[in-house]
Amino acid sequence: MQNALADEYRRLSRDTTTHQPLAYLRLRRAIRNVIQHRDIEPGQTLPSERDLSQALGLSRVTVRKAIAGLVEEGLLTQRHGAGTFVAERIVKPMSRLTSFTEDLRARGLHPRSEFFERSVGEVTPEESMALNLSPGVLVVRLHRVRYAEDEPLAIERSVVPASVLPDPHEVHDSLYEALEHHNCRPVRALQRLRAVLLGARQARLLHVTTGSAGLHIERRGFLDDGRVVEFTTSWYRGDIYDFVAELQTD
C-alpha cells in the first residue's frame, strides 16, 4: 500500500492540471484516492508517520496534518498506541454537509439506489411546514433504499420543491448533484437524530432483524438566501453508521 500511495502522491505532484501547491493537501488527496481505488481496504493500517515522511520526503508535521484532515472527515480512524486505520464503519462527521453518494465514493464504495417512488404532487401539511411552502404548491418526492455495492444502508424519503427540481427522474443516485445542476444545492442544513428500533418493514428492507438498532434522521437543507430546498427523513442501520460531532467551548 505504501508503494501505491507514494506513486499516487508523485503523480499528483507532476499533474499540472490539478496541481496543489500545499504538500499536506496533495498527500491528503493521494490517501483519499488510494482508498477509493481500493489499494487499501477498510480496517487496514496506514503506514506510520515516520514511514510516510521518509518515503515521500515530507516532514512529519506535514504528514500529521494530512492525516488529521481525513480523520476529521471520518475516512480514517486513530487508535492510541495502535496507529491509523481506514475506517470500517462509515463515520459521518456532522460538521460537514455532504451527500450519501459523496460519503460512499470517498470510501471507495459504489453507491446505488432502489426507488419505490419518484413522483410530483401537491405538498402535504407536514411537508408545507418543513419546507415553508404554501398549500397547493407542487413538490417532488423520492423514496428509496440506499446501497453501498449490494449492502442496504439506509431508507430515505426526500421532498424537494418542484420549482427547483421539476423532474424527479433527474435524480439517479445523488439528489445533491441534481440540485447542483440547477444551482440549488444546499449550503447548510439542520439535522435531528434519534436512536430507534427498526420495525419489521424497515428491517426487511435493510436486511437486519426486527428490533435492530437504527438511527432516525430528519434534515432540512437551506440555500444561501434562506429558502428550504430539501426535507429528508432517513432510517440508517445502527450497525454500520456512526455520526460524529466535534464540540468546543466558547
C-alpha positions in Angstrom: 0.0 0.0 0.0 2.9 2.4 0.8 4.2 2.0 -2.8 0.7 2.7 -4.2 0.4 5.8 -2.0 3.9 7.0 -2.9 3.1 6.6 -6.6 -0.2 8.4 -6.3 1.4 11.3 -4.4 4.2 11.7 -7.0 1.6 11.5 -9.8 -0.4 14.4 -8.2 2.8 16.4 -7.8 3.5 16.1 -11.5 0.0 16.7 -12.7 -0.1 20.3 -13.8 -3.9 20.3 -14.4 -4.8 19.6 -10.8 -1.6 20.7 -9.1 -2.0 21.5 -5.4 1.0 23.6 -4.1 0.4 22.6 -0.5 2.1 19.3 0.2 -0.3 18.2 3.0 -3.3 18.7 0.7 -1.6 16.7 -2.0 -0.9 13.9 0.4 -4.5 14.0 1.8 -5.8 13.7 -1.8 -3.4 10.8 -2.5 -4.6 8.9 0.6 -8.2 9.5 -0.4 -7.5 8.3 -3.9 -5.8 5.0 -2.9 -8.8 4.3 -0.6 -11.2 5.0 -3.4 -9.2 2.7 -5.7 -9.3 0.0 -3.0 -5.5 -0.2 -2.9 -6.0 -0.2 0.9 -9.1 -1.9 2.4 -11.3 -0.9 5.3 -9.7 -1.9 8.6 -6.1 -1.9 7.2 -3.4 0.1 8.9 -1.9 3.2 7.2 1.9 3.4 7.2 3.3 5.3 10.2 4.0 9.0 10.1 7.7 8.2 10.1 7.5 5.7 7.2 5.4 8.1 5.1 7.7 11.0 5.9 10.8 9.1 4.8 9.1 7.5 1.7 7.7 10.8 0.4 10.4 13.2 1.6 7.9 15.2 3.7 8.1 16.4 7.3 6.2 14.5 9.9 4.2 17.7 10.6 3.0 17.7 7.0 2.1 14.0 7.2 0.3 14.5 10.5 -1.7 17.5 9.1 -2.8 15.5 6.1 -3.9 12.6 8.2 -5.7 14.8 10.7 -8.0 16.2 8.0 -9.0 12.7 6.9 -9.7 11.6 10.5 -11.9 14.7 10.8 -13.8 13.6 7.6 -14.3 10.1 9.0 -12.3 8.4 6.3 -9.5 7.3 8.8 -9.6 6.4 12.5 -6.8 6.6 15.0 -6.4 4.2 18.0 -4.0 5.2 20.7 -0.9 3.1 20.6 -2.1 1.1 17.5 -1.9 3.5 14.6 -4.1 5.0 11.9 -6.7 2.8 10.1 -9.1 3.1 7.2 -12.5 3.3 8.8 -14.5 0.1 8.8 -17.7 1.7 9.9 -19.0 4.6 7.9 -18.1 7.6 10.1 -20.2 10.7 9.1 -18.9 14.0 10.6 -21.9 16.2 11.4 -19.8 19.3 10.8 -19.7 18.7 7.0 -22.7 18.9 4.6 -22.0 16.1 2.2 -24.3 13.7 0.3 -24.7 10.0 0.9 -23.2 9.4 -2.6 -20.1 11.6 -1.8 -19.6 9.8 1.5 -19.5 6.4 -0.1 -17.4 7.4 -3.1 -14.8 8.8 -0.7 -14.5 5.4 0.8 -14.1 3.6 -2.5 -17.7 2.2 -2.4 -20.2 2.2 -5.2 -23.5 3.9 -4.1 -26.7 3.0 -5.8 -30.5 3.4 -5.1 -33.6 1.3 -5.4 -36.5 3.7 -5.8 -40.0 3.0 -4.6 -41.3 6.4 -5.6 -40.3 9.2 -7.9 -43.3 11.5 -8.2 -44.7 15.0 -8.3 -47.7 16.1 -6.2 -49.2 18.8 -4.0 -47.4 19.5 -0.8 -48.9 17.9 2.4 -49.4 19.9 5.6 -46.3 18.3 7.2 -44.2 19.0 4.1 -45.6 22.5 3.8 -44.4 23.3 7.4 -41.0 21.7 6.8 -40.3 23.5 3.5 -42.1 26.8 4.3 -44.4 26.3 1.3 -47.9 27.4 0.7 -50.8 24.9 0.3 -51.2 23.6 -3.2 -47.5 24.1 -4.2 -46.0 21.1 -6.1 -43.2 19.1 -4.7 -41.0 16.2 -5.9 -41.0 13.1 -3.7 -38.2 10.5 -3.7 -38.5 7.3 -1.7 -35.7 4.8 -1.9 -33.3 2.4 -0.3 -29.6 3.5 -0.4 -27.0 0.9 -1.0 -23.2 0.5 -0.8 -22.5 -2.1 -3.5 -25.2 -4.7 -2.7 -25.5 -3.8 1.0 -28.5 -1.8 2.1 -27.5 1.0 4.4 -30.5 3.4 4.7 -34.1 4.1 3.8 -34.6 7.6 2.6 -37.6 9.8 1.8 -36.8 13.2 0.3 -39.2 16.1 -0.6 -38.0 19.0 -2.7 -39.9 21.9 -4.2 -40.7 21.3 -7.8 -39.7 24.8 -8.6 -36.1 23.9 -8.0 -36.2 20.3 -9.3 -39.1 19.9 -11.8 -38.4 16.3 -12.9 -37.8 13.6 -10.2 -36.2 11.3 -12.8 -33.2 13.7 -12.9 -32.1 12.0 -9.6 -30.2 8.8 -10.3 -28.0 8.4 -7.2 -27.2 11.8 -5.7 -30.0 14.3 -5.0 -27.4 17.0 -4.3 -25.8 16.5 -7.7 -29.2 17.0 -9.4 -29.8 20.1 -7.2 -26.4 21.4 -8.1 -27.2 21.1 -11.8 -30.0 23.7 -11.1 -27.7 25.8 -8.9 -29.8 24.9 -5.9 -27.5 22.7 -3.8 -28.0 23.3 0.0 -25.2 25.3 1.6 -26.3 24.5 5.2 -28.7 22.1 7.0 -30.4 21.5 10.3 -30.4 17.8 11.2 -32.2 16.0 14.0 -31.1 12.5 15.1 -32.6 10.0 17.4 -32.0 6.3 18.2 -34.8 3.9 17.2 -35.5 0.2 16.9 -36.2 -0.7 13.3 -39.7 -2.0 12.6 -40.5 -5.1 10.6 -40.7 -3.4 7.2 -37.6 -1.3 7.8 -35.6 -4.3 9.0 -36.6 -6.3 5.9 -35.5 -3.6 3.5 -32.2 -3.1 5.4 -31.5 -6.9 5.7 -31.4 -6.9 9.5 -33.6 -8.4 12.2 -36.7 -6.6 13.5 -35.9 -4.5 16.5 -32.3 -3.9 15.4 -30.8 -0.6 16.4 -31.1 2.2 13.9 -30.8 6.0 13.6 -33.8 8.1 12.5 -32.7 11.4 10.9 -34.6 14.4 9.7 -32.7 17.0 7.6 -33.8 20.4 6.3 -31.4 21.8 3.7 -31.2 25.6 3.0 -29.9 27.8 0.2 -27.8 30.8 0.9 -30.9 33.0 0.7 -32.6 31.1 3.5 -35.0 29.1 1.3 -35.6 25.5 2.4 -34.7 23.3 -0.6 -34.8 19.8 0.9 -36.7 17.9 3.6 -35.3 14.4 4.0 -36.3 11.7 6.5 -34.0 8.7 6.8 -33.6 5.4 8.7 -29.9 4.2 8.9 -28.6 0.9 10.1 -27.0 1.4 13.5 -24.5 -1.4 13.0 -22.7 0.4 10.1 -23.1 4.1 10.6 -21.5 6.4 13.2 -22.4 10.1 13.3 -19.7 12.2 15.0 -19.9 15.8 16.2 -17.0 17.9 17.4 -17.8 20.0 20.4 -15.9 23.1 21.6 -16.1 25.5 24.5 -16.7 29.2 23.7 
